[in-house]
């Protein structure tokens, strides 16, 4: 396995706590000198590994959001083929607020000063 890939795999398995070149080199089958040659410094090694982790995280998040958007589109498409829902879930939000406003009293934002529904 290439040292950069091996270092990233080590980071994913062990995390950042206590990360140092010697154990990292031993775990990846190389030497601390080779790591310093490849990365330039321990700070540069950390920056590169964290940048790769961030790219992977953003890629995974984008894939999850794309899947969620596709699922929402499928649900919207299915909804066109079925009759509208009945019951509380089908109640439009303003109508639901109007139904609840008497319980909120005269100072409810959905009521005017005379106590009537807005």
N, CA, C and O atoms as a GROMACS GRO file, in nm:
protein
  472
    1UNK      N    1   0.085  -0.117   0.000
    1UNK     CA    2   0.000   0.000   0.000
    1UNK      C    3   0.090   0.124   0.000
    1UNK      O    4   0.192   0.128   0.069
    2UNK      N    5   0.052   0.223  -0.078
    2UNK     CA    6   0.130   0.346  -0.084
    2UNK      C    7   0.128   0.416   0.051
    2UNK      O    8   0.027   0.412   0.121
    3UNK      N    9   0.239   0.482   0.089
    3UNK     CA   10   0.246   0.545   0.222
    3UNK      C   11   0.136   0.647   0.249
    3UNK      O   12   0.084   0.652   0.361
    4UNK      N   13   0.099   0.729   0.152
    4UNK     CA   14  -0.006   0.829   0.176
    4UNK      C   15  -0.140   0.762   0.205
    4UNK      O   16  -0.214   0.805   0.294
    5UNK      N   17  -0.171   0.659   0.131
    5UNK     CA   18  -0.296   0.586   0.152
    5UNK      C   19  -0.291   0.512   0.286
    5UNK      O   20  -0.389   0.511   0.360
    6UNK      N   21  -0.177   0.452   0.317
    6UNK     CA   22  -0.161   0.381   0.443
    6UNK      C   23  -0.174   0.478   0.562
    6UNK      O   24  -0.234   0.444   0.664
    7UNK      N   25  -0.117   0.596   0.549
    7UNK     CA   26  -0.128   0.696   0.656
    7UNK      C   27  -0.274   0.736   0.677
    7UNK      O   28  -0.318   0.751   0.791
    8UNK      N   29  -0.347   0.753   0.570
    8UNK     CA   30  -0.488   0.791   0.581
    8UNK      C   31  -0.568   0.678   0.646
    8UNK      O   32  -0.652   0.703   0.732
    9UNK      N   33  -0.541   0.554   0.607
    9UNK     CA   34  -0.609   0.439   0.667
    9UNK      C   35  -0.578   0.432   0.817
    9UNK      O   36  -0.666   0.402   0.897
   10UNK      N   37  -0.454   0.459   0.854
   10UNK     CA   38  -0.415   0.460   0.995
   10UNK      C   39  -0.492   0.569   1.071
   10UNK      O   40  -0.543   0.545   1.180
   11UNK      N   41  -0.500   0.686   1.012
   11UNK     CA   42  -0.573   0.797   1.074
   11UNK      C   43  -0.719   0.760   1.096
   11UNK      O   44  -0.775   0.787   1.203
   12UNK      N   45  -0.782   0.698   0.998
   12UNK     CA   46  -0.923   0.659   1.011
   12UNK      C   47  -0.943   0.556   1.121
   12UNK      O   48  -1.044   0.557   1.191
   13UNK      N   49  -0.847   0.467   1.136
   13UNK     CA   50  -0.860   0.361   1.236
   13UNK      C   51  -0.827   0.409   1.377
   13UNK      O   52  -0.894   0.371   1.473
   14UNK      N   53  -0.724   0.494   1.390
   14UNK     CA   54  -0.674   0.531   1.523
   14UNK      C   55  -0.709   0.674   1.565
   14UNK      O   56  -0.699   0.707   1.683
   15UNK      N   57  -0.748   0.758   1.472
   15UNK     CA   58  -0.779   0.896   1.506
   15UNK      C   59  -0.654   0.981   1.522
   15UNK      O   60  -0.543   0.936   1.494
   16UNK      N   61  -0.674   1.104   1.567
   16UNK     CA   62  -0.564   1.200   1.580
   16UNK      C   63  -0.492   1.194   1.714
   16UNK      O   64  -0.375   1.232   1.724
   17UNK      N   65  -0.559   1.146   1.816
   17UNK     CA   66  -0.502   1.146   1.949
   17UNK      C   67  -0.373   1.065   1.954
   17UNK      O   68  -0.373   0.945   1.924
   18UNK      N   69  -0.264   1.129   1.989
   18UNK     CA   70  -0.136   1.062   2.001
   18UNK      C   71  -0.069   1.029   1.869
   18UNK      O   72   0.026   0.950   1.866
   19UNK      N   73  -0.114   1.087   1.760
   19UNK     CA   74  -0.055   1.060   1.630
   19UNK      C   75   0.087   1.116   1.627
   19UNK      O   76   0.109   1.234   1.650
   20UNK      N   77   0.182   1.029   1.597
   20UNK     CA   78   0.321   1.074   1.584
   20UNK      C   79   0.386   0.994   1.472
   20UNK      O   80   0.340   0.885   1.437
   21UNK      N   81   0.494   1.048   1.416
   21UNK     CA   82   0.556   0.983   1.298
   21UNK      C   83   0.606   0.841   1.323
   21UNK      O   84   0.594   0.757   1.235
   22UNK      N   85   0.662   0.812   1.439
   22UNK     CA   86   0.718   0.677   1.462
   22UNK      C   87   0.612   0.567   1.457
   22UNK      O   88   0.626   0.474   1.378
   23UNK      N   89   0.507   0.574   1.539
   23UNK     CA   90   0.405   0.468   1.530
   23UNK      C   91   0.335   0.466   1.394
   23UNK      O   92   0.299   0.360   1.343
   24UNK      N   93   0.315   0.583   1.337
   24UNK     CA   94   0.253   0.592   1.205
   24UNK      C   95   0.340   0.522   1.101
   24UNK      O   96   0.289   0.446   1.018
   25UNK      N   97   0.469   0.548   1.105
   25UNK     CA   98   0.562   0.484   1.012
   25UNK      C   99   0.564   0.334   1.032
   25UNK      O  100   0.562   0.258   0.935
   26UNK      N  101   0.570   0.290   1.157
   26UNK     CA  102   0.572   0.146   1.185
   26UNK      C  103   0.444   0.078   1.134
   26UNK      O  104   0.449  -0.030   1.076
   27UNK      N  105   0.331   0.143   1.157
   27UNK     CA  106   0.203   0.085   1.115
   27UNK      C  107   0.187   0.084   0.964
   27UNK      O  108   0.115   0.000   0.910
   28UNK      N  109   0.253   0.176   0.895
   28UNK     CA  110   0.238   0.184   0.749
   28UNK      C  111   0.353   0.119   0.674
   28UNK      O  112   0.357   0.122   0.551
   29UNK      N  113   0.446   0.059   0.747
   29UNK     CA  114   0.555  -0.014   0.683
   29UNK      C  115   0.662   0.074   0.620
   29UNK      O  116   0.721   0.037   0.520
   30UNK      N  117   0.686   0.188   0.677
   30UNK     CA  118   0.788   0.279   0.626
   30UNK      C  119   0.865   0.335   0.745
   30UNK      O  120   0.854   0.283   0.856
   31UNK      N  121   0.943   0.438   0.723
   31UNK     CA  122   1.020   0.498   0.832
   31UNK      C  123   0.976   0.642   0.854
   31UNK      O  124   0.918   0.703   0.764
   32UNK      N  125   1.004   0.698   0.972
   32UNK     CA  126   0.970   0.838   0.995
   32UNK      C  127   1.037   0.932   0.895
   32UNK      O  128   0.979   1.034   0.857
   33UNK      N  129   1.158   0.898   0.852
   33UNK     CA  130   1.227   0.983   0.753
   33UNK      C  131   1.154   0.986   0.620
   33UNK      O  132   1.146   1.090   0.555
   34UNK      N  133   1.102   0.871   0.580
   34UNK     CA  134   1.027   0.866   0.454
   34UNK      C  135   0.900   0.951   0.465
   34UNK      O  136   0.865   1.023   0.372
   35UNK      N  137   0.833   0.944   0.579
   35UNK     CA  138   0.712   1.026   0.598
   35UNK      C  139   0.747   1.174   0.592
   35UNK      O  140   0.677   1.252   0.529
   36UNK      N  141   0.856   1.212   0.658
   36UNK     CA  142   0.895   1.354   0.654
   36UNK      C  143   0.936   1.395   0.514
   36UNK      O  144   0.910   1.509   0.473
   37UNK      N  145   0.999   1.305   0.439
   37UNK     CA  146   1.033   1.336   0.300
   37UNK      C  147   0.906   1.355   0.216
   37UNK      O  148   0.896   1.450   0.138
   38UNK      N  149   0.809   1.264   0.235
   38UNK     CA  150   0.686   1.271   0.156
   38UNK      C  151   0.601   1.394   0.191
   38UNK      O  152   0.547   1.459   0.102
   39UNK      N  153   0.590   1.424   0.318
   39UNK     CA  154   0.499   1.530   0.362
   39UNK      C  155   0.569   1.661   0.395
   39UNK      O  156   0.504   1.766   0.394
   40UNK      N  157   0.698   1.658   0.424
   40UNK     CA  158   0.772   1.780   0.455
   40UNK      C  159   0.783   1.808   0.604
   40UNK      O  160   0.888   1.850   0.651
   41UNK      N  161   0.676   1.786   0.678
   41UNK     CA  162   0.676   1.806   0.823
   41UNK      C  163   0.555   1.734   0.882
   41UNK      O  164   0.465   1.690   0.810
   42UNK      N  165   0.556   1.722   1.014
   42UNK     CA  166   0.441   1.659   1.080
   42UNK      C  167   0.316   1.744   1.058
   42UNK      O  168   0.207   1.690   1.038
   43UNK      N  169   0.331   1.876   1.063
   43UNK     CA  170   0.217   1.964   1.039
   43UNK      C  171   0.160   1.946   0.899
   43UNK      O  172   0.038   1.943   0.880
   44UNK      N  173   0.248   1.936   0.801
   44UNK     CA  174   0.203   1.917   0.663
   44UNK      C  175   0.133   1.781   0.647
   44UNK      O  176   0.034   1.769   0.574
   45UNK      N  177   0.186   1.680   0.716
   45UNK     CA  178   0.124   1.547   0.714
   45UNK      C  179  -0.019   1.558   0.769
   45UNK      O  180  -0.113   1.507   0.708
   46UNK      N  181  -0.034   1.623   0.884
   46UNK     CA  182  -0.167   1.640   0.944
   46UNK      C  183  -0.260   1.718   0.853
   46UNK      O  184  -0.376   1.682   0.836
   47UNK      N  185  -0.209   1.826   0.794
   47UNK     CA  186  -0.293   1.907   0.704
   47UNK      C  187  -0.342   1.824   0.586
   47UNK      O  188  -0.459   1.832   0.549
   48UNK      N  189  -0.253   1.745   0.528
   48UNK     CA  190  -0.293   1.665   0.412
   48UNK      C  191  -0.394   1.557   0.451
   48UNK      O  192  -0.491   1.534   0.379
   49UNK      N  193  -0.371   1.492   0.564
   49UNK     CA  194  -0.463   1.388   0.606
   49UNK      C  195  -0.600   1.446   0.642
   49UNK      O  196  -0.704   1.389   0.608
   50UNK      N  197  -0.601   1.560   0.711
   50UNK     CA  198  -0.728   1.624   0.746
   50UNK      C  199  -0.800   1.678   0.622
   50UNK      O  200  -0.923   1.673   0.616
   51UNK      N  201  -0.725   1.728   0.526
   51UNK     CA  202  -0.787   1.777   0.403
   51UNK      C  203  -0.853   1.662   0.328
   51UNK      O  204  -0.962   1.677   0.273
   52UNK      N  205  -0.786   1.547   0.326
   52UNK     CA  206  -0.846   1.431   0.258
   52UNK      C  207  -0.970   1.384   0.333
   52UNK      O  208  -1.070   1.349   0.271
   53UNK      N  209  -0.962   1.382   0.466
   53UNK     CA  210  -1.079   1.341   0.545
   53UNK      C  211  -1.196   1.436   0.519
   53UNK      O  212  -1.310   1.392   0.507
   54UNK      N  213  -1.167   1.566   0.509
   54UNK     CA  214  -1.272   1.664   0.483
   54UNK      C  215  -1.333   1.643   0.344
   54UNK      O  216  -1.455   1.650   0.328
   55UNK      N  217  -1.249   1.618   0.243
   55UNK     CA  218  -1.301   1.592   0.108
   55UNK      C  219  -1.392   1.469   0.108
   55UNK      O  220  -1.499   1.470   0.048
   56UNK      N  221  -1.348   1.363   0.177
   56UNK     CA  222  -1.429   1.242   0.184
   56UNK      C  223  -1.561   1.269   0.256
   56UNK      O  224  -1.666   1.220   0.215
   57UNK      N  225  -1.555   1.348   0.363
   57UNK     CA  226  -1.676   1.383   0.438
   57UNK      C  227  -1.773   1.462   0.350
   57UNK      O  228  -1.893   1.434   0.350
   58UNK      N  229  -1.723   1.559   0.276
   58UNK     CA  230  -1.808   1.640   0.189
   58UNK      C  231  -1.868   1.554   0.079
   58UNK      O  232  -1.986   1.569   0.044
   59UNK      N  233  -1.789   1.463   0.024
   59UNK     CA  234  -1.839   1.373  -0.080
   59UNK      C  235  -1.950   1.284  -0.026
   59UNK      O  236  -2.052   1.266  -0.093
   60UNK      N  237  -1.932   1.229   0.094
   60UNK     CA  238  -2.034   1.144   0.154
   60UNK      C  239  -2.161   1.223   0.186
   60UNK      O  240  -2.272   1.174   0.165
   61UNK      N  241  -2.144   1.345   0.235
   61UNK     CA  242  -2.260   1.429   0.265
   61UNK      C  243  -2.336   1.464   0.137
   61UNK      O  244  -2.459   1.460   0.135
   62UNK      N  245  -2.263   1.498   0.032
   62UNK     CA  246  -2.327   1.531  -0.095
   62UNK      C  247  -2.404   1.411  -0.149
   62UNK      O  248  -2.516   1.426  -0.200
   63UNK      N  249  -2.346   1.292  -0.137
   63UNK     CA  250  -2.415   1.171  -0.184
   63UNK      C  251  -2.542   1.146  -0.102
   63UNK      O  252  -2.645   1.109  -0.158
   64UNK      N  253  -2.534   1.167   0.029
   64UNK     CA  254  -2.652   1.148   0.114
   64UNK      C  255  -2.761   1.249   0.080
   64UNK      O  256  -2.879   1.214   0.074
   65UNK      N  257  -2.722   1.374   0.058
   65UNK     CA  258  -2.820   1.477   0.022
   65UNK      C  259  -2.882   1.450  -0.114
   65UNK      O  260  -3.002   1.471  -0.134
   66UNK      N  261  -2.800   1.403  -0.209
   66UNK     CA  262  -2.854   1.367  -0.340
   66UNK      C  263  -2.956   1.255  -0.328
   66UNK      O  264  -3.061   1.259  -0.391
   67UNK      N  265  -2.925   1.155  -0.245
   67UNK     CA  266  -3.017   1.043  -0.226
   67UNK      C  267  -3.145   1.092  -0.159
   67UNK      O  268  -3.254   1.048  -0.195
   68UNK      N  269  -3.134   1.182  -0.063
   68UNK     CA  270  -3.252   1.237   0.004
   68UNK      C  271  -3.337   1.316  -0.096
   68UNK      O  272  -3.460   1.305  -0.094
   69UNK      N  273  -3.274   1.393  -0.183
   69UNK     CA  274  -3.348   1.470  -0.284
   69UNK      C  275  -3.419   1.376  -0.381
   69UNK      O  276  -3.533   1.400  -0.418
   70UNK      N  277  -3.351   1.268  -0.421
   70UNK     CA  278  -3.415   1.171  -0.511
   70UNK      C  279  -3.535   1.106  -0.442
   70UNK      O  280  -3.640   1.087  -0.505
   71UNK      N  281  -3.521   1.073  -0.315
   71UNK     CA  282  -3.632   1.011  -0.241
   71UNK      C  283  -3.749   1.109  -0.229
   71UNK      O  284  -3.865   1.069  -0.245
   72UNK      N  285  -3.721   1.235  -0.201
   72UNK     CA  286  -3.828   1.335  -0.192
   72UNK      C  287  -3.899   1.351  -0.326
   72UNK      O  288  -4.021   1.366  -0.330
   73UNK      N  289  -3.823   1.347  -0.435
   73UNK     CA  290  -3.883   1.358  -0.568
   73UNK      C  291  -3.972   1.237  -0.595
   73UNK      O  292  -4.081   1.251  -0.651
   74UNK      N  293  -3.925   1.118  -0.556
   74UNK     CA  294  -4.008   0.997  -0.573
   74UNK      C  295  -4.136   1.009  -0.492
   74UNK      O  296  -4.243   0.972  -0.541
   75UNK      N  297  -4.127   1.059  -0.368
   75UNK     CA  298  -4.246   1.074  -0.285
   75UNK      C  299  -4.343   1.176  -0.344
   75UNK      O  300  -4.464   1.154  -0.341
   76UNK      N  301  -4.292   1.286  -0.398
   76UNK     CA  302  -4.377   1.386  -0.461
   76UNK      C  303  -4.447   1.328  -0.582
   76UNK      O  304  -4.565   1.353  -0.605
   77UNK      N  305  -4.375   1.249  -0.660
   77UNK     CA  306  -4.432   1.187  -0.779
   77UNK      C  307  -4.540   1.088  -0.738
   77UNK      O  308  -4.646   1.082  -0.800
   78UNK      N  309  -4.514   1.009  -0.634
   78UNK     CA  310  -4.614   0.914  -0.586
   78UNK      C  311  -4.737   0.988  -0.534
   78UNK      O  312  -4.849   0.940  -0.552
   79UNK      N  313  -4.718   1.101  -0.471
   79UNK     CA  314  -4.829   1.178  -0.416
   79UNK      C  315  -4.925   1.227  -0.522
   79UNK      O  316  -5.044   1.244  -0.493
   80UNK      N  317  -4.879   1.249  -0.642
   80UNK     CA  318  -4.966   1.295  -0.752
   80UNK      C  319  -5.061   1.185  -0.797
   80UNK      O  320  -5.169   1.212  -0.851
   81UNK      N  321  -5.020   1.060  -0.776
   81UNK     CA  322  -5.101   0.947  -0.820
   81UNK      C  323  -5.204   0.903  -0.717
   81UNK      O  324  -5.289   0.819  -0.746
   82UNK      N  325  -5.197   0.958  -0.596
   82UNK     CA  326  -5.286   0.917  -0.488
   82UNK      C  327  -5.376   1.033  -0.448
   82UNK      O  328  -5.339   1.149  -0.465
   83UNK      N  329  -5.494   1.002  -0.395
   83UNK     CA  330  -5.583   1.111  -0.349
   83UNK      C  331  -5.518   1.182  -0.230
   83UNK      O  332  -5.433   1.125  -0.163
   84UNK      N  333  -5.557   1.306  -0.204
   84UNK     CA  334  -5.499   1.381  -0.093
   84UNK      C  335  -5.527   1.312   0.040
   84UNK      O  336  -5.630   1.246   0.057
   85UNK      N  337  -5.437   1.330   0.133
   85UNK     CA  338  -5.451   1.270   0.266
   85UNK      C  339  -5.563   1.339   0.342
   85UNK      O  340  -5.598   1.454   0.314
   86UNK      N  341  -5.619   1.267   0.438
   86UNK     CA  342  -5.722   1.325   0.522
   86UNK      C  343  -5.670   1.327   0.665
   86UNK      O  344  -5.575   1.256   0.698
   87UNK      N  345  -5.732   1.407   0.749
   87UNK     CA  346  -5.694   1.412   0.889
   87UNK      C  347  -5.597   1.525   0.917
   87UNK      O  348  -5.579   1.614   0.834
   88UNK      N  349  -5.534   1.523   1.035
   88UNK     CA  350  -5.448   1.634   1.078
   88UNK      C  351  -5.331   1.660   0.983
   88UNK      O  352  -5.291   1.775   0.965
   89UNK      N  353  -5.276   1.556   0.922
   89UNK     CA  354  -5.162   1.575   0.832
   89UNK      C  355  -5.200   1.652   0.707
   89UNK      O  356  -5.114   1.715   0.645
   90UNK      N  357  -5.327   1.649   0.670
   90UNK     CA  358  -5.372   1.718   0.549
   90UNK      C  359  -5.415   1.861   0.576
   90UNK      O  360  -5.443   1.936   0.483
   91UNK      N  361  -5.421   1.902   0.704
   91UNK     CA  362  -5.466   2.036   0.739
   91UNK      C  363  -5.358   2.138   0.705
   91UNK      O  364  -5.245   2.126   0.753
   92UNK      N  365  -5.390   2.238   0.623
   92UNK     CA  366  -5.291   2.340   0.594
   92UNK      C  367  -5.248   2.412   0.723
   92UNK      O  368  -5.327   2.423   0.816
   93UNK      N  369  -5.125   2.459   0.727
   93UNK     CA  370  -5.071   2.521   0.847
   93UNK      C  371  -5.156   2.638   0.898
   93UNK      O  372  -5.185   2.641   1.017
   94UNK      N  373  -5.199   2.736   0.814
   94UNK     CA  374  -5.280   2.846   0.867
   94UNK      C  375  -5.409   2.798   0.931
   94UNK      O  376  -5.451   2.853   1.033
   95UNK      N  377  -5.473   2.696   0.874
   95UNK     CA  378  -5.596   2.643   0.932
   95UNK      C  379  -5.566   2.578   1.066
   95UNK      O  380  -5.646   2.589   1.160
   96UNK      N  381  -5.454   2.512   1.076
   96UNK     CA  382  -5.416   2.450   1.203
   96UNK      C  383  -5.390   2.557   1.308
   96UNK      O  384  -5.428   2.540   1.424
   97UNK      N  385  -5.324   2.668   1.270
   97UNK     CA  386  -5.301   2.778   1.364
   97UNK      C  387  -5.433   2.838   1.408
   97UNK      O  388  -5.451   2.868   1.526
   98UNK      N  389  -5.527   2.855   1.314
   98UNK     CA  390  -5.658   2.910   1.349
   98UNK      C  391  -5.731   2.818   1.446
   98UNK      O  392  -5.800   2.866   1.537
   99UNK      N  393  -5.717   2.689   1.428
   99UNK     CA  394  -5.784   2.594   1.517
   99UNK      C  395  -5.724   2.599   1.657
   99UNK      O  396  -5.794   2.577   1.755
  100UNK      N  397  -5.596   2.627   1.667
  100UNK     CA  398  -5.529   2.630   1.796
  100UNK      C  399  -5.536   2.766   1.864
  100UNK      O  400  -5.518   2.774   1.985
  101UNK      N  401  -5.561   2.872   1.790
  101UNK     CA  402  -5.552   3.006   1.847
  101UNK      C  403  -5.649   3.032   1.962
  101UNK      O  404  -5.612   3.108   2.052
  102UNK      N  405  -5.771   2.974   1.969
  102UNK     CA  406  -5.855   2.998   2.087
  102UNK      C  407  -5.788   2.948   2.215
  102UNK      O  408  -5.808   3.006   2.322
  103UNK      N  409  -5.712   2.843   2.205
  103UNK     CA  410  -5.645   2.788   2.322
  103UNK      C  411  -5.530   2.878   2.367
  103UNK      O  412  -5.486   2.870   2.482
  104UNK      N  413  -5.481   2.962   2.278
  104UNK     CA  414  -5.368   3.049   2.310
  104UNK      C  415  -5.412   3.177   2.380
  104UNK      O  416  -5.328   3.248   2.436
  105UNK      N  417  -5.539   3.207   2.378
  105UNK     CA  418  -5.589   3.327   2.444
  105UNK      C  419  -5.588   3.447   2.352
  105UNK      O  420  -5.549   3.437   2.236
  106UNK      N  421  -5.630   3.562   2.405
  106UNK     CA  422  -5.646   3.681   2.323
  106UNK      C  423  -5.514   3.739   2.271
  106UNK      O  424  -5.516   3.816   2.175
  107UNK      N  425  -5.402   3.704   2.329
  107UNK     CA  426  -5.275   3.762   2.282
  107UNK      C  427  -5.210   3.678   2.174
  107UNK      O  428  -5.096   3.705   2.136
  108UNK      N  429  -5.278   3.578   2.124
  108UNK     CA  430  -5.223   3.493   2.020
  108UNK      C  431  -5.191   3.574   1.895
  108UNK      O  432  -5.270   3.660   1.857
  109UNK      N  433  -5.076   3.549   1.830
  109UNK     CA  434  -5.043   3.624   1.709
  109UNK      C  435  -5.139   3.598   1.594
  109UNK      O  436  -5.140   3.673   1.497
  110UNK      N  437  -5.219   3.494   1.602
  110UNK     CA  438  -5.316   3.463   1.496
  110UNK      C  439  -5.452   3.525   1.526
  110UNK      O  440  -5.550   3.494   1.458
  111UNK      N  441  -5.461   3.612   1.627
  111UNK     CA  442  -5.588   3.676   1.660
  111UNK      C  443  -5.566   3.826   1.660
  111UNK      O  444  -5.458   3.875   1.694
  112UNK      N  445  -5.670   3.899   1.622
  112UNK     CA  446  -5.660   4.045   1.630
  112UNK      C  447  -5.693   4.090   1.773
  112UNK      O  448  -5.721   4.005   1.858
  113UNK      N  449  -5.691   4.217   1.799
  113UNK     CA  450  -5.714   4.268   1.933
  113UNK      C  451  -5.854   4.240   1.986
  113UNK      O  452  -5.872   4.236   2.108
  114UNK      N  453  -5.952   4.220   1.900
  114UNK     CA  454  -6.089   4.192   1.943
  114UNK      C  455  -6.109   4.044   1.971
  114UNK      O  456  -6.219   4.004   2.009
  115UNK      N  457  -6.003   3.961   1.952
  115UNK     CA  458  -6.015   3.818   1.979
  115UNK      C  459  -6.062   3.738   1.860
  115UNK      O  460  -6.086   3.618   1.871
  116UNK      N  461  -6.076   3.805   1.745
  116UNK     CA  462  -6.119   3.733   1.625
  116UNK      C  463  -5.997   3.675   1.555
  116UNK      O  464  -5.886   3.725   1.568
  117UNK      N  465  -6.020   3.568   1.479
  117UNK     CA  466  -5.912   3.507   1.401
  117UNK      C  467  -5.864   3.607   1.296
  117UNK      O  468  -5.943   3.680   1.237
  118UNK      N  469  -5.734   3.608   1.275
  118UNK     CA  470  -5.676   3.699   1.176
  118UNK      C  471  -5.699   3.649   1.036
  118UNK      O  472  -5.657   3.713   0.939
   0.00000   0.00000   0.00000
